[in-house]
């Protein structure tokens, strides 16, 4: 889905055959001048007999459009090394 009525409609919770296979762990939303970034921490698994994966991060960039939000881009952070590199860069260049 690429259009959402409001930012709370965006979730990372998915069930298959009554079993949770993707669960949202945490989220952060920031809005500014018609744009929004939604950061969602989530875990997934193939089926209910397997443990959940390590936490991954999905960053979504949305634009205000026709009384809702249109998804413009998304970026997945799936490993600790990438997360640490991004974190160091942000700390280095924070205004």
RACORDA-V900877 format. One record per helix or strand of 3 or more residues. SS is the DSSP state (helix for helix, strand for strand). FROM is the first residue (numbers start at 0). TO is the last residue. If there is no record, write none. Layout:
BEGIN
{{SS;FROM;TO} {SS;FROM;TO}}
END
This chain:
BEGIN
{{helix;6;8} {strand;13;15} {strand;18;31} {strand;34;43} {strand;55;64} {strand;67;76} {helix;79;91}}
END
